[in-house]
Amino acid sequence: MTKILLRRSGSMEVTDISGGCGASFSVEIVSEQFEGKRLLERHRLVNAALQEEMKQIHALSIKIAMTPEQWKQQQESAETKSEA
């Protein structure tokens, strides 16, 4: 799963949240391909990229689907809050 998304995204983190069975995952993806797309469209892109893998996955939670600029702004905001 990781290889497919890495080819199509800028940055990604995949976490196995299945408790050992390997059928539930949480993903955080930052990609330029999300530029100009609504959240639902972004999720559809991820699901389309994982079409074959989804046949074996019980659950996929897309926690973050942001553009690089959105990610940068979020990180800067978090740093500002931690400095205050």
N, CA, C and O atoms as a Maestro MAE file, in Angstrom:
{
 s_m_m2io_version
 :::
 2.0.0
}

f_m_ct {
 s_m_title
 :::
 protein
 m_atom[336] {
  # First column is atom index #
  i_m_mmod_type
  r_m_x_coord
  r_m_y_coord
  r_m_z_coord
  i_m_residue_number
  s_m_chain_name
  s_m_pdb_residue_name
  s_m_pdb_atom_name
  i_m_atomic_number
  :::
  1 25 0.830 -1.195 0.000 1 A "MET " " N  " 7
  2 3 0.000 0.000 0.000 1 A "MET " " CA " 6
  3 2 0.869 1.251 0.000 1 A "MET " " C  " 6
  4 15 0.584 2.191 -0.741 1 A "MET " " O  " 8
  5 25 1.900 1.284 0.796 2 A "THR " " N  " 7
  6 3 2.745 2.460 0.911 2 A "THR " " CA " 6
  7 2 3.356 2.848 -0.434 2 A "THR " " C  " 6
  8 15 3.395 4.031 -0.772 2 A "THR " " O  " 8
  9 25 3.824 1.889 -1.190 3 A "LYS " " N  " 7
  10 3 4.497 2.178 -2.455 3 A "LYS " " CA " 6
  11 2 3.575 2.885 -3.433 3 A "LYS " " C  " 6
  12 15 3.993 3.840 -4.087 3 A "LYS " " O  " 8
  13 25 2.352 2.445 -3.544 4 A "ILE " " N  " 7
  14 3 1.416 3.036 -4.500 4 A "ILE " " CA " 6
  15 2 1.153 4.499 -4.166 4 A "ILE " " C  " 6
  16 15 1.217 5.358 -5.045 4 A "ILE " " O  " 8
  17 25 0.862 4.784 -2.914 5 A "LEU " " N  " 7
  18 3 0.555 6.157 -2.545 5 A "LEU " " CA " 6
  19 2 1.782 7.052 -2.624 5 A "LEU " " C  " 6
  20 15 1.656 8.227 -2.969 5 A "LEU " " O  " 8
  21 25 2.950 6.539 -2.317 6 A "LEU " " N  " 7
  22 3 4.151 7.368 -2.378 6 A "LEU " " CA " 6
  23 2 4.444 7.824 -3.795 6 A "LEU " " C  " 6
  24 15 4.963 8.922 -3.991 6 A "LEU " " O  " 8
  25 25 4.126 7.012 -4.778 7 A "ARG " " N  " 7
  26 3 4.338 7.424 -6.158 7 A "ARG " " CA " 6
  27 2 3.408 8.564 -6.544 7 A "ARG " " C  " 6
  28 15 3.708 9.329 -7.461 7 A "ARG " " O  " 8
  29 25 2.295 8.681 -5.858 8 A "ARG " " N  " 7
  30 3 1.282 9.661 -6.249 8 A "ARG " " CA " 6
  31 2 1.131 10.803 -5.260 8 A "ARG " " C  " 6
  32 15 0.294 11.683 -5.458 8 A "ARG " " O  " 8
  33 25 1.924 10.803 -4.206 9 A "SER " " N  " 7
  34 3 1.778 11.859 -3.208 9 A "SER " " CA " 6
  35 2 3.133 12.456 -2.871 9 A "SER " " C  " 6
  36 15 4.173 11.930 -3.268 9 A "SER " " O  " 8
  37 25 3.111 13.563 -2.133 10 A "GLY " " N  " 7
  38 3 4.347 14.204 -1.721 10 A "GLY " " CA " 6
  39 2 4.865 13.627 -0.422 10 A "GLY " " C  " 6
  40 15 6.056 13.342 -0.300 10 A "GLY " " O  " 8
  41 25 3.993 13.452 0.544 11 A "SER " " N  " 7
  42 3 4.371 12.944 1.851 11 A "SER " " CA " 6
  43 2 3.217 12.124 2.394 11 A "SER " " C  " 6
  44 15 2.051 12.472 2.205 11 A "SER " " O  " 8
  45 25 3.551 11.027 3.074 12 A "MET " " N  " 7
  46 3 2.497 10.160 3.553 12 A "MET " " CA " 6
  47 2 2.938 9.422 4.803 12 A "MET " " C  " 6
  48 15 4.104 9.056 4.950 12 A "MET " " O  " 8
  49 25 1.987 9.208 5.701 13 A "GLU " " N  " 7
  50 3 2.216 8.363 6.862 13 A "GLU " " CA " 6
  51 2 1.072 7.370 6.946 13 A "GLU " " C  " 6
  52 15 -0.099 7.750 6.911 13 A "GLU " " O  " 8
  53 25 1.419 6.098 7.058 14 A "VAL " " N  " 7
  54 3 0.424 5.038 7.163 14 A "VAL " " CA " 6
  55 2 0.592 4.381 8.516 14 A "VAL " " C  " 6
  56 15 1.703 4.013 8.897 14 A "VAL " " O  " 8
  57 25 -0.511 4.228 9.252 15 A "THR " " N  " 7
  58 3 -0.487 3.590 10.561 15 A "THR " " CA " 6
  59 2 -1.450 2.410 10.563 15 A "THR " " C  " 6
  60 15 -2.616 2.541 10.191 15 A "THR " " O  " 8
  61 25 -0.942 1.255 10.989 16 A "ASP " " N  " 7
  62 3 -1.778 0.062 11.121 16 A "ASP " " CA " 6
  63 2 -2.544 0.198 12.435 16 A "ASP " " C  " 6
  64 15 -1.943 0.168 13.509 16 A "ASP " " O  " 8
  65 25 -3.855 0.347 12.359 17 A "ILE " " N  " 7
  66 3 -4.687 0.511 13.559 17 A "ILE " " CA " 6
  67 2 -5.571 -0.714 13.781 17 A "ILE " " C  " 6
  68 15 -6.600 -0.645 14.453 17 A "ILE " " O  " 8
  69 25 -5.143 -1.838 13.199 18 A "SER " " N  " 7
  70 3 -5.971 -3.047 13.232 18 A "SER " " CA " 6
  71 2 -5.781 -3.881 14.483 18 A "SER " " C  " 6
  72 15 -6.553 -4.807 14.733 18 A "SER " " O  " 8
  73 25 -4.769 -3.568 15.270 19 A "GLY " " N  " 7
  74 3 -4.514 -4.393 16.441 19 A "GLY " " CA " 6
  75 2 -3.840 -5.705 16.087 19 A "GLY " " C  " 6
  76 15 -3.899 -6.667 16.852 19 A "GLY " " O  " 8
  77 25 -3.203 -5.742 14.932 20 A "GLY " " N  " 7
  78 3 -2.436 -6.918 14.564 20 A "GLY " " CA " 6
  79 2 -2.916 -7.691 13.357 20 A "GLY " " C  " 6
  80 15 -2.143 -8.465 12.791 20 A "GLY " " O  " 8
  81 25 -4.163 -7.516 12.933 21 A "CYS " " N  " 7
  82 3 -4.647 -8.298 11.792 21 A "CYS " " CA " 6
  83 2 -4.262 -7.666 10.455 21 A "CYS " " C  " 6
  84 15 -4.378 -8.318 9.417 21 A "CYS " " O  " 8
  85 25 -3.811 -6.423 10.456 22 A "GLY " " N  " 7
  86 3 -3.362 -5.769 9.241 22 A "GLY " " CA " 6
  87 2 -4.452 -5.410 8.263 22 A "GLY " " C  " 6
  88 15 -4.202 -5.341 7.060 22 A "GLY " " O  " 8
  89 25 -5.653 -5.180 8.748 23 A "ALA " " N  " 7
  90 3 -6.763 -4.893 7.844 23 A "ALA " " CA " 6
  91 2 -7.359 -3.502 8.038 23 A "ALA " " C  " 6
  92 15 -8.305 -3.139 7.338 23 A "ALA " " O  " 8
  93 25 -6.831 -2.724 8.966 24 A "SER " " N  " 7
  94 3 -7.336 -1.363 9.205 24 A "SER " " CA " 6
  95 2 -6.156 -0.397 9.254 24 A "SER " " C  " 6
  96 15 -5.162 -0.630 9.942 24 A "SER " " O  " 8
  97 25 -6.295 0.689 8.505 25 A "PHE " " N  " 7
  98 3 -5.198 1.641 8.418 25 A "PHE " " CA " 6
  99 2 -5.697 3.072 8.553 25 A "PHE " " C  " 6
  100 15 -6.835 3.394 8.212 25 A "PHE " " O  " 8
  101 25 -4.818 3.907 9.056 26 A "SER " " N  " 7
  102 3 -5.033 5.343 9.128 26 A "SER " " CA " 6
  103 2 -3.942 5.979 8.274 26 A "SER " " C  " 6
  104 15 -2.773 5.611 8.390 26 A "SER " " O  " 8
  105 25 -4.314 6.935 7.413 27 A "VAL " " N  " 7
  106 3 -3.326 7.583 6.554 27 A "VAL " " CA " 6
  107 2 -3.383 9.093 6.689 27 A "VAL " " C  " 6
  108 15 -4.440 9.683 6.911 27 A "VAL " " O  " 8
  109 25 -2.213 9.697 6.547 28 A "GLU " " N  " 7
  110 3 -2.066 11.144 6.479 28 A "GLU " " CA " 6
  111 2 -1.267 11.433 5.222 28 A "GLU " " C  " 6
  112 15 -0.139 10.961 5.078 28 A "GLU " " O  " 8
  113 25 -1.847 12.210 4.307 29 A "ILE " " N  " 7
  114 3 -1.221 12.437 3.009 29 A "ILE " " CA " 6
  115 2 -1.167 13.932 2.709 29 A "ILE " " C  " 6
  116 15 -2.145 14.658 2.888 29 A "ILE " " O  " 8
  117 25 0.001 14.369 2.250 30 A "VAL " " N  " 7
  118 3 0.194 15.732 1.776 30 A "VAL " " CA " 6
  119 2 0.618 15.614 0.319 30 A "VAL " " C  " 6
  120 15 1.631 14.983 0.015 30 A "VAL " " O  " 8
  121 25 -0.150 16.216 -0.583 31 A "SER " " N  " 7
  122 3 0.128 16.065 -2.010 31 A "SER " " CA " 6
  123 2 -0.293 17.295 -2.800 31 A "SER " " C  " 6
  124 15 -1.320 17.911 -2.517 31 A "SER " " O  " 8
  125 25 0.509 17.638 -3.783 32 A "GLU " " N  " 7
  126 3 0.148 18.731 -4.683 32 A "GLU " " CA " 6
  127 2 -1.071 18.365 -5.526 32 A "GLU " " C  " 6
  128 15 -1.768 19.248 -6.025 32 A "GLU " " O  " 8
  129 25 -1.329 17.075 -5.685 33 A "GLN " " N  " 7
  130 3 -2.485 16.640 -6.475 33 A "GLN " " CA " 6
  131 2 -3.809 17.035 -5.831 33 A "GLN " " C  " 6
  132 15 -4.852 16.996 -6.485 33 A "GLN " " O  " 8
  133 25 -3.777 17.410 -4.569 34 A "PHE " " N  " 7
  134 3 -4.999 17.827 -3.874 34 A "PHE " " CA " 6
  135 2 -5.335 19.304 -4.125 34 A "PHE " " C  " 6
  136 15 -6.406 19.772 -3.738 34 A "PHE " " O  " 8
  137 25 -4.435 20.020 -4.761 35 A "GLU " " N  " 7
  138 3 -4.627 21.448 -5.013 35 A "GLU " " CA " 6
  139 2 -5.915 21.689 -5.788 35 A "GLU " " C  " 6
  140 15 -6.145 21.079 -6.833 35 A "GLU " " O  " 8
  141 25 -6.756 22.585 -5.267 36 A "GLY " " N  " 7
  142 3 -8.000 22.951 -5.939 36 A "GLY " " CA " 6
  143 2 -9.125 21.936 -5.804 36 A "GLY " " C  " 6
  144 15 -10.178 22.090 -6.422 36 A "GLY " " O  " 8
  145 25 -8.908 20.903 -5.002 37 A "LYS " " N  " 7
  146 3 -9.934 19.869 -4.840 37 A "LYS " " CA " 6
  147 2 -10.547 19.932 -3.447 37 A "LYS " " C  " 6
  148 15 -9.869 20.228 -2.462 37 A "LYS " " O  " 8
  149 25 -11.830 19.650 -3.389 38 A "ARG " " N  " 7
  150 3 -12.520 19.586 -2.101 38 A "ARG " " CA " 6
  151 2 -12.121 18.310 -1.372 38 A "ARG " " C  " 6
  152 15 -11.541 17.399 -1.963 38 A "ARG " " O  " 8
  153 25 -12.436 18.256 -0.090 39 A "LEU " " N  " 7
  154 3 -12.053 17.119 0.735 39 A "LEU " " CA " 6
  155 2 -12.571 15.797 0.168 39 A "LEU " " C  " 6
  156 15 -11.835 14.811 0.130 39 A "LEU " " O  " 8
  157 25 -13.827 15.768 -0.270 40 A "LEU " " N  " 7
  158 3 -14.394 14.542 -0.823 40 A "LEU " " CA " 6
  159 2 -13.628 14.090 -2.070 40 A "LEU " " C  " 6
  160 15 -13.383 12.898 -2.255 40 A "LEU " " O  " 8
  161 25 -13.256 15.038 -2.915 41 A "GLU " " N  " 7
  162 3 -12.487 14.702 -4.119 41 A "GLU " " CA " 6
  163 2 -11.116 14.134 -3.744 41 A "GLU " " C  " 6
  164 15 -10.620 13.217 -4.399 41 A "GLU " " O  " 8
  165 25 -10.515 14.675 -2.702 42 A "ARG " " N  " 7
  166 3 -9.220 14.193 -2.239 42 A "ARG " " CA " 6
  167 2 -9.330 12.755 -1.738 42 A "ARG " " C  " 6
  168 15 -8.481 11.916 -2.042 42 A "ARG " " O  " 8
  169 25 -10.370 12.482 -0.977 43 A "HIS " " N  " 7
  170 3 -10.586 11.130 -0.465 43 A "HIS " " CA " 6
  171 2 -10.828 10.154 -1.625 43 A "HIS " " C  " 6
  172 15 -10.367 9.013 -1.596 43 A "HIS " " O  " 8
  173 25 -11.543 10.614 -2.625 44 A "ARG " " N  " 7
  174 3 -11.786 9.755 -3.789 44 A "ARG " " CA " 6
  175 2 -10.486 9.429 -4.521 44 A "ARG " " C  " 6
  176 15 -10.310 8.314 -5.012 44 A "ARG " " O  " 8
  177 25 -9.575 10.403 -4.594 45 A "LEU " " N  " 7
  178 3 -8.273 10.145 -5.210 45 A "LEU " " CA " 6
  179 2 -7.505 9.071 -4.447 45 A "LEU " " C  " 6
  180 15 -6.912 8.175 -5.048 45 A "LEU " " O  " 8
  181 25 -7.522 9.169 -3.129 46 A "VAL " " N  " 7
  182 3 -6.834 8.174 -2.300 46 A "VAL " " CA " 6
  183 2 -7.469 6.804 -2.497 46 A "VAL " " C  " 6
  184 15 -6.766 5.815 -2.701 46 A "VAL " " O  " 8
  185 25 -8.780 6.746 -2.436 47 A "ASN " " N  " 7
  186 3 -9.472 5.465 -2.616 47 A "ASN " " CA " 6
  187 2 -9.211 4.874 -4.001 47 A "ASN " " C  " 6
  188 15 -9.060 3.660 -4.138 47 A "ASN " " O  " 8
  189 25 -9.158 5.717 -5.020 48 A "ALA " " N  " 7
  190 3 -8.884 5.235 -6.376 48 A "ALA " " CA " 6
  191 2 -7.461 4.682 -6.466 48 A "ALA " " C  " 6
  192 15 -7.227 3.672 -7.129 48 A "ALA " " O  " 8
  193 25 -6.512 5.347 -5.799 49 A "ALA " " N  " 7
  194 3 -5.124 4.877 -5.813 49 A "ALA " " CA " 6
  195 2 -4.985 3.530 -5.118 49 A "ALA " " C  " 6
  196 15 -4.069 2.762 -5.413 49 A "ALA " " O  " 8
  197 25 -5.890 3.250 -4.202 50 A "LEU " " N  " 7
  198 3 -5.837 2.009 -3.425 50 A "LEU " " CA " 6
  199 2 -6.895 0.999 -3.849 50 A "LEU " " C  " 6
  200 15 -7.231 0.093 -3.087 50 A "LEU " " O  " 8
  201 25 -7.409 1.148 -5.034 51 A "GLN " " N  " 7
  202 3 -8.520 0.311 -5.494 51 A "GLN " " CA " 6
  203 2 -8.262 -1.179 -5.274 51 A "GLN " " C  " 6
  204 15 -9.125 -1.866 -4.728 51 A "GLN " " O  " 8
  205 25 -7.127 -1.688 -5.671 52 A "GLU " " N  " 7
  206 3 -6.831 -3.112 -5.511 52 A "GLU " " CA " 6
  207 2 -6.621 -3.473 -4.040 52 A "GLU " " C  " 6
  208 15 -7.100 -4.510 -3.582 52 A "GLU " " O  " 8
  209 25 -5.910 -2.625 -3.299 53 A "GLU " " N  " 7
  210 3 -5.645 -2.896 -1.886 53 A "GLU " " CA " 6
  211 2 -6.914 -2.872 -1.051 53 A "GLU " " C  " 6
  212 15 -7.016 -3.584 -0.052 53 A "GLU " " O  " 8
  213 25 -7.887 -2.053 -1.455 54 A "MET " " N  " 7
  214 3 -9.122 -1.933 -0.688 54 A "MET " " CA " 6
  215 2 -9.902 -3.254 -0.653 54 A "MET " " C  " 6
  216 15 -10.756 -3.447 0.213 54 A "MET " " O  " 8
  217 25 -9.617 -4.141 -1.573 55 A "LYS " " N  " 7
  218 3 -10.272 -5.445 -1.577 55 A "LYS " " CA " 6
  219 2 -9.860 -6.276 -0.362 55 A "LYS " " C  " 6
  220 15 -10.582 -7.184 0.048 55 A "LYS " " O  " 8
  221 25 -8.692 -5.960 0.212 56 A "GLN " " N  " 7
  222 3 -8.172 -6.709 1.351 56 A "GLN " " CA " 6
  223 2 -8.197 -5.908 2.651 56 A "GLN " " C  " 6
  224 15 -7.925 -6.452 3.721 56 A "GLN " " O  " 8
  225 25 -8.518 -4.635 2.564 57 A "ILE " " N  " 7
  226 3 -8.523 -3.766 3.737 57 A "ILE " " CA " 6
  227 2 -9.933 -3.694 4.309 57 A "ILE " " C  " 6
  228 15 -10.901 -3.508 3.572 57 A "ILE " " O  " 8
  229 25 -10.039 -3.840 5.607 58 A "HIS " " N  " 7
  230 3 -11.340 -3.750 6.274 58 A "HIS " " CA " 6
  231 2 -11.761 -2.295 6.445 58 A "HIS " " C  " 6
  232 15 -12.922 -1.951 6.225 58 A "HIS " " O  " 8
  233 25 -10.799 -1.426 6.843 59 A "ALA " " N  " 7
  234 3 -11.127 -0.024 7.098 59 A "ALA " " CA " 6
  235 2 -9.941 0.872 6.757 59 A "ALA " " C  " 6
  236 15 -8.788 0.519 7.004 59 A "ALA " " O  " 8
  237 25 -10.244 2.037 6.184 60 A "LEU " " N  " 7
  238 3 -9.235 3.032 5.870 60 A "LEU " " CA " 6
  239 2 -9.735 4.375 6.388 60 A "LEU " " C  " 6
  240 15 -10.797 4.849 5.985 60 A "LEU " " O  " 8
  241 25 -8.969 4.977 7.277 61 A "SER " " N  " 7
  242 3 -9.308 6.281 7.823 61 A "SER " " CA " 6
  243 2 -8.325 7.303 7.265 61 A "SER " " C  " 6
  244 15 -7.128 7.230 7.542 61 A "SER " " O  " 8
  245 25 -8.823 8.249 6.486 62 A "ILE " " N  " 7
  246 3 -7.975 9.293 5.917 62 A "ILE " " CA " 6
  247 2 -8.012 10.475 6.890 62 A "ILE " " C  " 6
  248 15 -8.943 11.280 6.874 62 A "ILE " " O  " 8
  249 25 -6.989 10.561 7.730 63 A "LYS " " N  " 7
  250 3 -6.938 11.591 8.778 63 A "LYS " " CA " 6
  251 2 -6.582 12.953 8.217 63 A "LYS " " C  " 6
  252 15 -7.170 13.963 8.603 63 A "LYS " " O  " 8
  253 25 -5.620 12.983 7.304 64 A "ILE " " N  " 7
  254 3 -5.171 14.239 6.702 64 A "ILE " " CA " 6
  255 2 -5.045 14.042 5.204 64 A "ILE " " C  " 6
  256 15 -4.446 13.068 4.747 64 A "ILE " " O  " 8
  257 25 -5.607 14.966 4.439 65 A "ALA " " N  " 7
  258 3 -5.459 14.998 2.982 65 A "ALA " " CA " 6
  259 2 -5.318 16.469 2.611 65 A "ALA " " C  " 6
  260 15 -6.299 17.138 2.288 65 A "ALA " " O  " 8
  261 25 -4.080 16.962 2.662 66 A "MET " " N  " 7
  262 3 -3.807 18.392 2.497 66 A "MET " " CA " 6
  263 2 -2.830 18.656 1.365 66 A "MET " " C  " 6
  264 15 -2.088 17.772 0.937 66 A "MET " " O  " 8
  265 25 -2.849 19.895 0.892 67 A "THR " " N  " 7
  266 3 -1.824 20.353 -0.040 67 A "THR " " CA " 6
  267 2 -0.586 20.720 0.782 67 A "THR " " C  " 6
  268 15 -0.692 20.925 1.992 67 A "THR " " O  " 8
  269 25 0.574 20.805 0.149 68 A "PRO " " N  " 7
  270 3 1.770 21.215 0.879 68 A "PRO " " CA " 6
  271 2 1.608 22.575 1.566 68 A "PRO " " C  " 6
  272 15 2.105 22.769 2.675 68 A "PRO " " O  " 8
  273 25 0.926 23.501 0.924 69 A "GLU " " N  " 7
  274 3 0.723 24.832 1.513 69 A "GLU " " CA " 6
  275 2 -0.160 24.751 2.750 69 A "GLU " " C  " 6
  276 15 0.119 25.409 3.752 69 A "GLU " " O  " 8
  277 25 -1.214 23.960 2.693 70 A "GLN " " N  " 7
  278 3 -2.081 23.788 3.864 70 A "GLN " " CA " 6
  279 2 -1.302 23.160 5.017 70 A "GLN " " C  " 6
  280 15 -1.455 23.564 6.170 70 A "GLN " " O  " 8
  281 25 -0.474 22.180 4.704 71 A "TRP " " N  " 7
  282 3 0.344 21.510 5.732 71 A "TRP " " CA " 6
  283 2 1.289 22.508 6.388 71 A "TRP " " C  " 6
  284 15 1.433 22.543 7.610 71 A "TRP " " O  " 8
  285 25 1.929 23.317 5.549 72 A "LYS " " N  " 7
  286 3 2.866 24.325 6.057 72 A "LYS " " CA " 6
  287 2 2.146 25.298 6.997 72 A "LYS " " C  " 6
  288 15 2.652 25.611 8.074 72 A "LYS " " O  " 8
  289 25 0.984 25.768 6.593 73 A "GLN " " N  " 7
  290 3 0.212 26.690 7.427 73 A "GLN " " CA " 6
  291 2 -0.186 26.037 8.747 73 A "GLN " " C  " 6
  292 15 -0.143 26.684 9.793 73 A "GLN " " O  " 8
  293 25 -0.571 24.772 8.709 74 A "GLN " " N  " 7
  294 3 -0.957 24.067 9.931 74 A "GLN " " CA " 6
  295 2 0.237 23.940 10.876 74 A "GLN " " C  " 6
  296 15 0.099 24.129 12.085 74 A "GLN " " O  " 8
  297 25 1.396 23.621 10.330 75 A "GLN " " N  " 7
  298 3 2.595 23.472 11.148 75 A "GLN " " CA " 6
  299 2 3.010 24.808 11.761 75 A "GLN " " C  " 6
  300 15 3.399 24.865 12.928 75 A "GLN " " O  " 8
  301 25 2.927 25.878 10.976 76 A "GLU " " N  " 7
  302 3 3.259 27.203 11.488 76 A "GLU " " CA " 6
  303 2 2.294 27.625 12.580 76 A "GLU " " C  " 6
  304 15 2.706 28.225 13.572 76 A "GLU " " O  " 8
  305 25 1.018 27.319 12.410 77 A "SER " " N  " 7
  306 3 0.011 27.644 13.418 77 A "SER " " CA " 6
  307 2 0.277 26.881 14.712 77 A "SER " " C  " 6
  308 15 0.158 27.441 15.802 77 A "SER " " O  " 8
  309 25 0.636 25.613 14.593 78 A "ALA " " N  " 7
  310 3 0.927 24.791 15.771 78 A "ALA " " CA " 6
  311 2 2.156 25.306 16.502 78 A "ALA " " C  " 6
  312 15 2.194 25.303 17.732 78 A "ALA " " O  " 8
  313 25 3.175 25.752 15.746 79 A "GLU " " N  " 7
  314 3 4.384 26.299 16.360 79 A "GLU " " CA " 6
  315 2 4.078 27.590 17.089 79 A "GLU " " C  " 6
  316 15 4.587 27.820 18.185 79 A "GLU " " O  " 8
  317 25 3.243 28.443 16.487 80 A "THR " " N  " 7
  318 3 2.859 29.705 17.118 80 A "THR " " CA " 6
  319 2 2.133 29.461 18.425 80 A "THR " " C  " 6
  320 15 2.387 30.142 19.419 80 A "THR " " O  " 8
  321 25 1.225 28.488 18.428 81 A "LYS " " N  " 7
  322 3 0.479 28.161 19.654 81 A "LYS " " CA " 6
  323 2 1.382 27.609 20.730 81 A "LYS " " C  " 6
  324 15 1.188 27.903 21.910 81 A "LYS " " O  " 8
  325 25 2.375 26.806 20.345 82 A "SER " " N  " 7
  326 3 3.263 26.205 21.350 82 A "SER " " CA " 6
  327 2 4.227 27.241 21.931 82 A "SER " " C  " 6
  328 15 4.703 27.086 23.055 82 A "SER " " O  " 8
  329 25 4.512 28.289 21.173 83 A "GLU " " N  " 7
  330 3 5.398 29.350 21.663 83 A "GLU " " CA " 6
  331 2 4.674 30.288 22.625 83 A "GLU " " C  " 6
  332 15 5.312 30.927 23.461 83 A "GLU " " O  " 8
  333 25 3.365 30.375 22.515 84 A "ALA " " N  " 7
  334 3 2.576 31.304 23.338 84 A "ALA " " CA " 6
  335 2 2.442 30.820 24.773 84 A "ALA " " C  " 6
  336 15 1.809 31.487 25.593 84 A "ALA " " O  " 8
  :::
 }
 m_bond[335] {
  # First column is bond index #
  i_m_from
  i_m_to
  i_m_order
  :::
  1 1 2 1
  2 2 3 1
  3 3 4 2
  4 3 5 1
  5 5 6 1
  6 6 7 1
  7 7 8 2
  8 7 9 1
  9 9 10 1
  10 10 11 1
  11 11 12 2
  12 11 13 1
  13 13 14 1
  14 14 15 1
  15 15 16 2
  16 15 17 1
  17 17 18 1
  18 18 19 1
  19 19 20 2
  20 19 21 1
  21 21 22 1
  22 22 23 1
  23 23 24 2
  24 23 25 1
  25 25 26 1
  26 26 27 1
  27 27 28 2
  28 27 29 1
  29 29 30 1
  30 30 31 1
  31 31 32 2
  32 31 33 1
  33 33 34 1
  34 34 35 1
  35 35 36 2
  36 35 37 1
  37 37 38 1
  38 38 39 1
  39 39 40 2
  40 39 41 1
  41 41 42 1
  42 42 43 1
  43 43 44 2
  44 43 45 1
  45 45 46 1
  46 46 47 1
  47 47 48 2
  48 47 49 1
  49 49 50 1
  50 50 51 1
  51 51 52 2
  52 51 53 1
  53 53 54 1
  54 54 55 1
  55 55 56 2
  56 55 57 1
  57 57 58 1
  58 58 59 1
  59 59 60 2
  60 59 61 1
  61 61 62 1
  62 62 63 1
  63 63 64 2
  64 63 65 1
  65 65 66 1
  66 66 67 1
  67 67 68 2
  68 67 69 1
  69 69 70 1
  70 70 71 1
  71 71 72 2
  72 71 73 1
  73 73 74 1
  74 74 75 1
  75 75 76 2
  76 75 77 1
  77 77 78 1
  78 78 79 1
  79 79 80 2
  80 79 81 1
  81 81 82 1
  82 82 83 1
  83 83 84 2
  84 83 85 1
  85 85 86 1
  86 86 87 1
  87 87 88 2
  88 87 89 1
  89 89 90 1
  90 90 91 1
  91 91 92 2
  92 91 93 1
  93 93 94 1
  94 94 95 1
  95 95 96 2
  96 95 97 1
  97 97 98 1
  98 98 99 1
  99 99 100 2
  100 99 101 1
  101 101 102 1
  102 102 103 1
  103 103 104 2
  104 103 105 1
  105 105 106 1
  106 106 107 1
  107 107 108 2
  108 107 109 1
  109 109 110 1
  110 110 111 1
  111 111 112 2
  112 111 113 1
  113 113 114 1
  114 114 115 1
  115 115 116 2
  116 115 117 1
  117 117 118 1
  118 118 119 1
  119 119 120 2
  120 119 121 1
  121 121 122 1
  122 122 123 1
  123 123 124 2
  124 123 125 1
  125 125 126 1
  126 126 127 1
  127 127 128 2
  128 127 129 1
  129 129 130 1
  130 130 131 1
  131 131 132 2
  132 131 133 1
  133 133 134 1
  134 134 135 1
  135 135 136 2
  136 135 137 1
  137 137 138 1
  138 138 139 1
  139 139 140 2
  140 139 141 1
  141 141 142 1
  142 142 143 1
  143 143 144 2
  144 143 145 1
  145 145 146 1
  146 146 147 1
  147 147 148 2
  148 147 149 1
  149 149 150 1
  150 150 151 1
  151 151 152 2
  152 151 153 1
  153 153 154 1
  154 154 155 1
  155 155 156 2
  156 155 157 1
  157 157 158 1
  158 158 159 1
  159 159 160 2
  160 159 161 1
  161 161 162 1
  162 162 163 1
  163 163 164 2
  164 163 165 1
  165 165 166 1
  166 166 167 1
  167 167 168 2
  168 167 169 1
  169 169 170 1
  170 170 171 1
  171 171 172 2
  172 171 173 1
  173 173 174 1
  174 174 175 1
  175 175 176 2
  176 175 177 1
  177 177 178 1
  178 178 179 1
  179 179 180 2
  180 179 181 1
  181 181 182 1
  182 182 183 1
  183 183 184 2
  184 183 185 1
  185 185 186 1
  186 186 187 1
  187 187 188 2
  188 187 189 1
  189 189 190 1
  190 190 191 1
  191 191 192 2
  192 191 193 1
  193 193 194 1
  194 194 195 1
  195 195 196 2
  196 195 197 1
  197 197 198 1
  198 198 199 1
  199 199 200 2
  200 199 201 1
  201 201 202 1
  202 202 203 1
  203 203 204 2
  204 203 205 1
  205 205 206 1
  206 206 207 1
  207 207 208 2
  208 207 209 1
  209 209 210 1
  210 210 211 1
  211 211 212 2
  212 211 213 1
  213 213 214 1
  214 214 215 1
  215 215 216 2
  216 215 217 1
  217 217 218 1
  218 218 219 1
  219 219 220 2
  220 219 221 1
  221 221 222 1
  222 222 223 1
  223 223 224 2
  224 223 225 1
  225 225 226 1
  226 226 227 1
  227 227 228 2
  228 227 229 1
  229 229 230 1
  230 230 231 1
  231 231 232 2
  232 231 233 1
  233 233 234 1
  234 234 235 1
  235 235 236 2
  236 235 237 1
  237 237 238 1
  238 238 239 1
  239 239 240 2
  240 239 241 1
  241 241 242 1
  242 242 243 1
  243 243 244 2
  244 243 245 1
  245 245 246 1
  246 246 247 1
  247 247 248 2
  248 247 249 1
  249 249 250 1
  250 250 251 1
  251 251 252 2
  252 251 253 1
  253 253 254 1
  254 254 255 1
  255 255 256 2
  256 255 257 1
  257 257 258 1
  258 258 259 1
  259 259 260 2
  260 259 261 1
  261 261 262 1
  262 262 263 1
  263 263 264 2
  264 263 265 1
  265 265 266 1
  266 266 267 1
  267 267 268 2
  268 267 269 1
  269 269 270 1
  270 270 271 1
  271 271 272 2
  272 271 273 1
  273 273 274 1
  274 274 275 1
  275 275 276 2
  276 275 277 1
  277 277 278 1
  278 278 279 1
  279 279 280 2
  280 279 281 1
  281 281 282 1
  282 282 283 1
  283 283 284 2
  284 283 285 1
  285 285 286 1
  286 286 287 1
  287 287 288 2
  288 287 289 1
  289 289 290 1
  290 290 291 1
  291 291 292 2
  292 291 293 1
  293 293 294 1
  294 294 295 1
  295 295 296 2
  296 295 297 1
  297 297 298 1
  298 298 299 1
  299 299 300 2
  300 299 301 1
  301 301 302 1
  302 302 303 1
  303 303 304 2
  304 303 305 1
  305 305 306 1
  306 306 307 1
  307 307 308 2
  308 307 309 1
  309 309 310 1
  310 310 311 1
  311 311 312 2
  312 311 313 1
  313 313 314 1
  314 314 315 1
  315 315 316 2
  316 315 317 1
  317 317 318 1
  318 318 319 1
  319 319 320 2
  320 319 321 1
  321 321 322 1
  322 322 323 1
  323 323 324 2
  324 323 325 1
  325 325 326 1
  326 326 327 1
  327 327 328 2
  328 327 329 1
  329 329 330 1
  330 330 331 1
  331 331 332 2
  332 331 333 1
  333 333 334 1
  334 334 335 1
  335 335 336 2
  :::
 }
}
